[in-house]
Amino acid sequence: MKTANLSRLMLLTMASLLPMHVYADIDSSLSQQQTDPNNLSQTQHVQATRPLNEWDYSAIYEQSGFRAEALLEATVFSPQEDEIGEIVNIVLDQQNQIVTVIAEVGGMWDSGDRHVAIPWDEVELYEAGIKVPVRQENVEEYDLFTNVTIDEAYIYKQEMERVSTVEEDVATGPQTWKISDIIDDYASIESEKGYGYITDALFTNNGIMQAIIVKPLREEPGSGPRAFPFYGYPEGWRSGSSHYQLPYASDEVKELPVFDYDNYESVLD
């Protein structure tokens, strides 16, 4: 049962789960749903977007969590706390919940490096990195490539190429996206196309994405990284977009304070 579930998870997310250095994005138009998520009504927009004057960092500071960059730099340990690899990407669903982490493991087992997909509910965070139930004896159960049957004709590992066709089971499965789809993207506001770029993201300890960190391009007195609420798919954003549109005006953004990392406690820092 466990192996079957892992294989299904990998099958559903394979084309969009490849590590940062492999670009194999699935065109979001492939997901045929009764309601087209690209045609959001103005009512949906208003309901989904939280005004910045109601957005307060205090809850994030108090709850703590972890940064995307900290997880991406985390060392991967076995249940016996032996170092076995490193994280290369994070996979989320449409509700911005982490569903899988992709790790490169295996060098210490003299079996060659391989990429594995580890379900989020099997990941344990702690100060030294993350603990996962991957061992030399069961690594095949988590292998990203060998346990998944997907026609290679549907997957193109060429930089920034869009995939036009996928296996039926993948197309009808839940839409997933990689954290590398948003990190380092440009962010725009309503009156300014090149406001800044996204340097990081903040998560709760249970893996829900709370905010993105945007560093303004213009260095001005009092400027610095700011944390904005992130809505993603509900707000019309799609992986592969050229930039992320913040639904706020310049006057609103100027009132948002600089995010203070000293007040943010992370289990991975």
C-alpha positions as CSV (number, residue, x, y, z in Angstrom):
1,M,0.0,0.0,0.0
2,K,2.8,2.4,0.9
3,T,4.7,1.8,-2.3
4,A,1.5,2.2,-4.4
5,N,0.7,5.5,-2.7
6,L,4.2,6.8,-3.3
7,S,4.1,5.7,-6.9
8,R,0.7,7.5,-7.4
9,L,2.1,10.7,-5.7
10,M,5.1,10.6,-8.0
11,L,3.0,9.9,-11.1
12,L,0.6,12.8,-10.3
13,T,3.5,15.3,-9.9
14,M,6.4,14.0,-12.0
15,A,6.3,16.5,-14.8
16,S,6.3,19.4,-12.4
17,L,8.5,18.0,-9.7
18,L,11.9,17.9,-11.4
19,P,14.8,19.6,-9.5
20,M,15.7,23.3,-10.0
21,H,18.2,22.5,-12.7
22,V,15.7,20.6,-14.7
23,Y,12.8,22.6,-16.2
24,A,9.9,20.4,-17.1
25,D,6.7,22.4,-16.5
26,I,3.3,21.3,-17.3
27,D,1.1,23.8,-19.1
28,S,-1.7,24.6,-16.6
29,S,-4.2,24.6,-19.5
30,L,-4.0,20.8,-19.5
31,S,-6.0,20.6,-16.3
32,Q,-9.5,20.4,-17.6
33,Q,-11.7,21.5,-14.8
34,Q,-15.4,22.5,-14.7
35,T,-14.4,26.0,-13.7
36,D,-11.5,27.6,-15.5
37,P,-9.2,29.0,-12.8
38,N,-7.8,31.5,-15.3
39,N,-11.1,33.3,-15.5
40,L,-11.5,34.6,-12.0
41,S,-14.4,36.9,-11.4
42,Q,-13.9,40.3,-9.7
43,T,-15.9,38.9,-6.7
44,Q,-13.5,36.1,-6.3
45,H,-10.6,38.5,-6.5
46,V,-12.0,40.7,-3.7
47,Q,-12.8,37.7,-1.5
48,A,-9.3,36.2,-1.9
49,T,-7.2,39.3,-1.5
50,R,-6.5,40.6,2.0
51,P,-6.0,44.4,2.1
52,L,-2.5,45.3,3.2
53,N,-3.8,47.5,6.1
54,E,-5.2,44.2,7.6
55,W,-1.9,42.4,7.0
56,D,0.2,42.2,10.2
57,Y,3.6,40.5,10.7
58,S,3.0,39.9,14.4
59,A,1.2,36.6,13.8
60,I,4.0,35.4,11.6
61,Y,6.6,36.4,14.2
62,E,4.7,34.7,17.0
63,Q,3.9,31.4,15.2
64,S,7.4,31.1,13.7
65,G,7.9,28.5,10.9
66,F,10.6,28.2,8.3
67,R,11.9,30.0,5.2
68,A,11.9,28.3,1.8
69,E,15.6,29.1,1.3
70,A,16.4,27.4,4.7
71,L,14.6,24.2,3.6
72,L,16.3,24.3,0.2
73,E,19.6,24.5,2.0
74,A,18.7,21.8,4.5
75,T,20.8,18.6,4.9
76,V,18.8,15.4,4.7
77,F,19.3,12.8,7.5
78,S,18.2,9.2,7.9
79,P,16.2,8.1,10.9
80,Q,19.5,7.2,12.5
81,E,20.6,10.9,11.9
82,D,23.2,9.9,9.3
83,E,23.6,12.5,6.5
84,I,22.3,11.1,3.3
85,G,21.7,14.0,1.0
86,E,20.3,17.5,0.4
87,I,17.0,19.1,-0.6
88,V,16.7,20.3,-4.2
89,N,13.1,21.4,-4.5
90,I,9.8,21.8,-2.8
91,V,6.4,20.8,-4.3
92,L,3.1,22.5,-3.4
93,D,-0.5,22.0,-4.3
94,Q,-3.0,24.6,-5.4
95,Q,-3.8,25.5,-1.7
96,N,-0.1,26.4,-1.2
97,Q,0.5,23.3,1.0
98,I,3.8,21.4,0.7
99,V,3.0,17.9,-0.5
100,T,6.5,16.6,-1.4
101,V,10.1,17.5,-1.1
102,I,12.6,16.4,-3.7
103,A,16.0,15.4,-2.4
104,E,19.2,14.1,-3.9
105,V,20.5,11.1,-1.9
106,G,22.6,8.0,-2.2
107,G,26.2,8.9,-2.7
108,M,27.2,7.5,0.7
109,W,25.7,4.2,-0.2
110,D,28.0,3.7,-3.2
111,S,24.9,3.5,-5.4
112,G,25.2,6.8,-7.2
113,D,23.2,9.9,-6.5
114,R,19.5,9.7,-7.2
115,H,16.5,12.0,-6.8
116,V,13.7,10.9,-4.5
117,A,10.3,12.3,-3.8
118,I,9.4,12.3,-0.1
119,P,5.8,13.0,1.1
120,W,5.7,15.9,3.4
121,D,3.9,14.0,6.2
122,E,7.0,11.8,6.4
123,V,9.4,14.7,6.9
124,E,10.6,15.8,10.3
125,L,12.1,19.2,10.8
126,Y,14.9,19.8,13.3
127,E,17.7,22.3,13.8
128,A,20.4,20.3,11.9
129,G,18.1,19.8,8.8
130,I,15.3,17.3,8.1
131,K,14.9,13.6,9.0
132,V,13.2,11.3,6.4
133,P,12.5,7.6,6.5
134,V,14.7,6.9,3.5
135,R,17.3,4.2,3.9
136,Q,19.5,2.2,1.6
137,E,17.1,-0.7,1.9
138,N,13.9,1.2,0.9
139,V,15.3,4.0,-1.3
140,E,13.6,2.4,-4.4
141,E,10.2,3.1,-2.9
142,Y,10.9,6.8,-3.1
143,D,12.8,7.0,-6.3
144,L,11.5,9.8,-8.5
145,F,12.2,8.2,-11.9
146,T,12.3,4.4,-11.8
147,N,9.0,3.8,-10.1
148,V,7.0,6.1,-12.4
149,T,5.7,5.0,-15.8
150,I,5.6,8.2,-17.9
151,D,6.3,8.2,-21.7
152,E,9.5,10.1,-22.1
153,A,8.0,11.6,-25.3
154,Y,5.8,13.8,-23.1
155,I,8.6,15.2,-21.0
156,Y,11.1,17.7,-22.3
157,K,14.1,18.6,-20.1
158,Q,14.9,21.7,-22.1
159,E,15.2,25.0,-20.3
160,M,11.9,26.9,-20.1
161,E,10.1,24.6,-22.6
162,R,6.4,24.1,-22.1
163,V,5.0,20.6,-22.2
164,S,1.9,20.3,-24.4
165,T,0.9,16.7,-23.7
166,V,1.0,14.5,-20.6
167,E,-0.2,11.1,-19.5
168,E,-4.0,11.2,-18.8
169,D,-3.6,10.3,-15.1
170,V,-1.2,13.2,-14.7
171,A,-3.5,15.7,-16.4
172,T,-6.5,14.8,-14.3
173,G,-4.6,14.7,-11.0
174,P,-4.2,17.6,-8.6
175,Q,-2.2,20.6,-10.0
176,T,1.2,21.0,-8.3
177,W,4.0,23.5,-8.6
178,K,7.6,23.9,-7.5
179,I,8.9,26.6,-5.1
180,S,11.5,27.3,-7.8
181,D,8.6,28.5,-10.0
182,I,8.3,31.6,-7.7
183,I,11.6,32.2,-6.1
184,D,13.7,34.8,-8.0
185,D,10.8,35.9,-10.1
186,Y,10.0,39.6,-10.5
187,A,7.1,41.1,-8.6
188,S,5.0,44.0,-9.9
189,I,2.5,46.2,-8.2
190,E,-0.5,47.9,-9.8
191,S,1.3,51.1,-10.7
192,E,4.8,49.7,-11.1
193,K,5.9,46.8,-13.3
194,G,9.4,46.3,-11.9
195,Y,8.8,46.7,-8.2
196,G,11.2,44.1,-6.9
197,Y,12.0,40.4,-7.0
198,I,11.0,37.5,-4.8
199,T,13.9,36.3,-2.6
200,D,12.2,33.9,-0.3
201,A,8.9,32.5,1.1
202,L,7.6,31.8,4.6
203,F,5.9,28.6,5.7
204,T,4.1,27.5,8.9
205,N,5.7,24.5,10.6
206,N,3.1,22.2,9.0
207,G,4.1,23.3,5.5
208,I,1.5,26.0,4.5
209,M,3.0,28.9,2.6
210,Q,2.2,32.1,4.4
211,A,4.0,34.8,2.5
212,I,6.6,35.8,-0.1
213,I,9.5,38.0,0.7
214,V,10.0,40.7,-1.9
215,K,13.1,42.9,-2.1
216,P,12.4,46.3,-3.8
217,L,14.7,47.1,-6.8
218,R,15.0,50.7,-5.7
219,E,17.2,51.3,-2.7
220,E,15.7,54.1,-0.7
221,P,15.8,55.2,2.9
222,G,13.7,52.7,4.9
223,S,13.5,50.3,2.1
224,G,14.2,46.6,2.6
225,P,12.5,43.2,2.1
226,R,8.8,43.1,2.8
227,A,6.5,40.1,3.4
228,F,3.4,39.9,1.3
229,P,0.5,37.5,1.6
230,F,0.7,34.9,-1.1
231,Y,-2.4,33.5,-2.8
232,G,-1.0,31.8,-5.9
233,Y,-3.5,29.8,-7.9
234,P,-6.7,31.2,-6.2
235,E,-5.5,34.7,-7.4
236,G,-4.8,33.6,-11.0
237,W,-1.0,33.0,-10.8
238,R,0.4,30.1,-12.7
239,S,3.8,28.4,-12.6
240,G,5.8,29.6,-15.6
241,S,4.5,33.1,-15.4
242,S,7.0,35.8,-16.3
243,H,6.4,37.7,-13.0
244,Y,4.1,37.8,-10.0
245,Q,1.5,40.5,-9.8
246,L,0.9,41.9,-6.3
247,P,-2.7,43.2,-6.2
248,Y,-1.7,46.3,-4.3
249,A,-1.1,50.0,-5.1
250,S,2.1,51.9,-4.5
251,D,0.7,53.9,-1.6
252,E,-0.4,50.7,0.2
253,V,3.0,49.1,-0.3
254,K,4.8,52.1,1.1
255,E,2.9,51.7,4.4
256,L,4.1,48.1,4.8
257,P,7.0,47.8,7.2
258,V,10.3,46.1,6.4
259,F,10.2,42.4,7.5
260,D,12.5,41.9,10.5
261,Y,14.2,38.5,10.3
262,D,15.5,39.0,13.8
263,N,11.9,38.6,15.1
264,Y,11.3,35.5,13.0
265,E,12.2,32.2,14.6
266,S,12.8,29.3,12.3
267,V,13.4,25.7,13.3
268,L,15.8,25.4,10.4
269,D,17.9,28.4,11.1
